[in-house]
């Protein structure tokens, strides 16, 4: 059985477009996060977003899942703790360890950033038809699933 794949030019264009979208979303998050967090470094904002998305966890797990050096993650965590966005709590499963979690202030900031990102995307998609938006959602979910499965 033979399979046909998309032409190389189409794949290159799709990959380039996806990178552009991801880059723009990072820039938007950075812009909004800096407005709300008195200039926290973008790397720290990514750690904050990761904890907001994945829940409380040890710093080593954050480093591993974000593919960052533990010392870098530790520095970002300290920055976010100093600003009141993250807190360390004793791990219920291992009293010797600590988990990193959002503070109520950190949760509020992440909700505000998320709402503003949603508003910006909604504005961009305002001129799209419902069918186009549905198709975009379907394709993005499919791509996400494929990327997760390919790990």
Buried (B, 14 or more C-beta within 10 A) or exposed (E): EEEEEEEEEEEEEEEEEEEEEEEEEBEBBBBBBBEBBEEBBBBBBBBBBBBBEEEBBBBEBBBEEBEBEEEBBBBBBEBBBEBEBBBBEEBEEEEEBBBBBBBEBBBEBBEBBBEBBEEBEEEEEEEEEEEEEEEEEEEEEEEEEEEEEEE
